[in-house]
Amino acid sequence: MVKTRQGVGAFVVGATRAKPFAPDTGPDDSLAEALTMLELRAGLESEAAALAAQRRTSDNLAALDTSLRLFREALE
């Protein structure tokens, strides 16, 4: 939450550490529930990839090129 004070500024108050996303799954989950989770992941991950591609920098591209080169060398 953000609290503002006129003439002073805005401050973050009551901040808590975010918990990682952990779906509640168990051995009784159905195929339909698993497919729903896969659909959710496909939507979120593709959108995240699109945003990352739009916001990438030349340093990001250089790091990707280096990683790809090292990966290919490891396969030889």
Secondary structure, 3 states (H helix, E strand, C coil): CEEEECCCEEEECCCCCCCCCCCCCCCCCCHHHHHHHHHHHHHHHHHHHHHHHHHCCHHHHHHHHHHHHHHHHHHC
